[in-house]
Amino acid sequence: ALSGCSSSKYLEPDEYLLSKVSVSSDSKDFNASAYMPYVRQKANSKWFSLFKVPMATYCLSGRDTTKWINRVLRNMGEAPVAYDSLLSAATSADISNAMRGMGYMDSSVRCEKTVRGRKVRLNYVLHPSEPYYVNSFSTVYDDDNLRQMSEDGRLGEPVIRKGDRFSVELLNAERKRVTALLNDDGYYKFNKDFITFEADSTSSGHGVVDVVMHVHKYRANNNSVPTNHRRYFINSINYI
């Protein structure tokens, strides 16, 4: 009964069932499966990686939702996934952005669509370029006090160094490091949003990036005047 159940009755005449979604790469050393979480639309789930039992259970129900058995079957099952071209295009863009965030600046994504009857299979083929590396790293402080802290060595050494592979994770690690140090030194209103990065891949040749970290002044909101970050001290301690 499960194998003979047709999902097409729950699809519109111009819709296709999304039967399978995969992510691959034309580079053998590239881990394409790591980008599967960026896929916005996945096919119906399978039991034991073989049988789409949840969808088959849903298809056993009738269209009359006033009958309790149909409602039970639908609640137990999973509705057939209709292929959405807009979600497919958005997935390609998301994967491409994620690859660039990992340092593959010249990468691209191609979506291969295979149609058989009323079913569609999608395969996102990733074309990674050679990763980019950090050529130089510097920091610009708009706040005079924070600049002095950096010059005195109280902010330690940055985690971003020349020769590191450029990635968004590397930038975020430096943002978190500086934010934690400043919070522990009394700047408890400082947060990572006061830190931005500028990456230039055009001035030093192909395959390398010059990174500049900007530490901005404090602003309560977009309409307020920027000021130096305030450092807070303990005024009193009460024991209750």
C-alpha positions in Angstrom: 0.0 0.0 0.0 2.8 2.4 0.9 4.7 1.7 -2.3 1.7 2.0 -4.5 0.6 5.4 -3.0 1.0 8.3 -5.4 2.1 11.7 -4.2 1.0 13.4 -7.4 -2.6 13.8 -6.2 -1.3 16.4 -3.7 0.6 18.4 -6.3 -0.8 21.1 -8.5 -0.8 20.4 -12.3 2.3 22.5 -12.8 4.2 21.3 -9.7 6.9 18.6 -9.4 7.9 16.4 -6.5 11.3 17.2 -5.1 12.6 13.6 -4.9 16.3 14.1 -4.1 18.8 16.9 -3.2 22.5 16.5 -3.1 25.6 18.6 -2.9 28.8 17.7 -4.7 32.0 19.2 -6.0 34.3 18.9 -9.0 37.3 19.1 -6.6 38.2 15.8 -4.9 39.8 17.5 -1.9 36.8 19.8 -1.2 34.3 18.8 1.5 31.0 19.6 -0.3 28.8 17.9 2.3 29.7 20.6 4.8 27.5 23.0 2.8 24.4 20.8 2.9 22.9 22.9 5.8 22.7 25.9 3.4 20.1 24.0 1.3 16.8 25.7 1.8 14.6 23.0 0.4 15.2 19.3 1.1 13.4 16.3 -0.2 11.1 14.2 2.0 12.8 12.4 4.8 13.6 8.7 4.6 13.6 5.8 7.1 16.9 3.9 7.2 18.0 6.1 4.2 15.8 4.0 1.9 12.0 4.4 2.3 10.0 7.6 2.4 7.6 6.2 5.0 6.4 9.6 6.4 5.4 10.9 2.9 3.7 7.6 2.1 1.8 7.7 5.3 0.6 11.2 4.4 -0.5 10.1 0.9 -2.7 7.4 2.4 -5.0 10.1 3.7 -7.9 11.4 1.7 -8.6 15.0 0.8 -11.5 15.2 3.2 -10.0 16.7 6.3 -13.2 16.4 8.2 -12.6 12.6 8.6 -10.5 11.8 11.6 -8.5 9.1 9.9 -7.3 11.5 7.3 -6.3 14.0 10.0 -4.4 11.3 11.9 -2.5 10.1 8.8 -1.5 13.7 7.9 -0.3 14.4 11.4 1.7 11.2 11.4 3.1 11.7 7.9 4.9 14.3 5.9 3.4 16.3 3.0 5.1 15.8 -0.4 7.7 18.6 -1.0 6.9 20.5 -4.2 10.0 21.8 -6.1 10.4 25.6 -5.7 12.8 27.3 -8.2 13.1 30.4 -6.1 14.3 28.4 -3.1 16.8 26.6 -5.4 18.2 30.0 -6.7 18.4 31.2 -3.1 20.3 28.1 -2.1 22.9 28.6 -4.8 23.4 32.2 -3.6 23.7 31.1 0.0 26.2 28.4 -0.7 28.2 30.8 -2.9 28.3 33.4 -0.1 29.3 30.7 2.4 32.2 29.5 0.2 33.5 33.1 -0.2 33.2 33.4 3.6 35.6 30.4 3.9 38.1 32.1 1.7 37.1 30.7 -1.8 36.6 34.2 -3.2 36.3 33.2 -6.9 34.1 30.1 -6.3 30.8 29.4 -8.1 27.8 27.1 -7.7 25.9 25.3 -10.5 22.5 23.7 -9.9 21.9 20.6 -12.0 18.2 19.7 -12.4 17.0 16.3 -13.6 13.3 15.8 -14.4 11.7 12.4 -14.7 8.0 12.4 -15.0 6.6 14.5 -12.1 9.8 14.2 -10.1 12.8 16.5 -9.9 16.3 15.8 -8.6 18.7 18.6 -7.7 22.4 18.4 -7.5 24.3 21.6 -6.4 27.8 21.3 -8.0 30.4 23.4 -6.1 33.3 24.9 -8.0 35.8 26.1 -5.4 38.7 28.3 -6.4 42.0 28.5 -4.7 41.6 29.8 -1.1 42.8 33.3 -0.3 45.3 34.1 2.5 45.9 37.0 4.7 48.7 39.3 3.4 48.6 41.9 6.2 46.5 42.8 9.2 46.1 46.1 11.0 43.7 47.8 13.4 42.3 51.3 13.3 40.9 52.6 16.7 38.6 55.6 16.6 38.6 55.6 20.4 41.7 57.2 21.8 41.6 55.2 25.1 41.3 51.9 23.3 44.1 52.9 21.0 46.3 53.5 24.0 45.4 50.1 25.4 46.4 48.5 22.2 49.7 50.4 22.2 50.4 49.4 25.8 49.9 45.7 24.9 46.8 45.3 27.1 44.8 43.9 24.2 47.3 41.2 23.5 48.2 39.7 20.1 45.6 39.3 17.4 44.7 35.8 16.2 44.8 37.0 12.6 48.4 36.8 11.2 50.0 37.0 7.8 49.8 33.7 6.0 46.5 32.6 7.7 43.8 31.4 5.4 41.2 34.1 5.1 37.7 33.3 6.4 34.8 34.8 8.2 35.4 32.5 11.2 38.9 34.0 11.6 37.5 37.5 11.6 34.8 36.6 14.1 37.4 35.0 16.4 39.3 38.3 16.6 36.1 40.2 17.2 35.2 37.9 20.1 38.7 38.1 21.5 38.8 41.9 21.6 35.3 42.2 22.9 36.0 39.8 25.8 39.1 41.6 26.8 37.4 45.0 26.9 34.4 43.6 28.8 36.7 42.2 31.4 38.5 45.6 31.7 35.4 47.6 32.6 34.0 48.4 29.1 30.9 46.3 29.8 28.8 48.2 27.2 31.2 47.3 24.4 30.0 44.6 22.0 31.2 43.1 18.8 29.0 45.3 16.7 31.5 48.1 17.3 34.0 46.1 15.3 34.0 45.9 11.5 36.4 44.7 8.9 37.7 45.9 5.6 39.2 43.3 3.3 41.0 44.4 0.1 42.0 41.7 -2.4 43.1 44.0 -5.2 46.1 45.8 -3.9 48.5 43.0 -3.1 48.0 40.6 -6.0 45.9 37.5 -6.6 45.2 35.1 -3.8 45.9 37.4 -0.9 43.9 39.8 1.2 44.8 42.9 3.2 42.6 43.0 6.3 41.9 46.2 8.4 39.9 45.9 11.6 38.0 49.1 12.6 37.1 49.6 16.2 34.4 52.4 16.3 33.4 54.8 19.0 30.3 54.2 21.2 26.9 55.2 19.8 23.7 54.6 21.7 21.7 54.7 18.5 22.1 55.8 14.9 21.1 59.4 15.8 23.5 59.9 18.7 26.9 61.5 18.6 29.9 59.1 18.7 31.8 59.2 21.9 34.7 57.3 23.5 33.6 54.1 25.2 33.0 54.5 28.9 35.0 52.4 31.4 33.0 51.4 34.5 34.2 50.9 38.0 32.7 49.4 41.2 31.2 52.1 43.4 30.0 50.1 46.4 29.4 46.5 47.5 26.5 45.5 49.7 26.2 42.2 51.5 22.6 41.1 52.2 
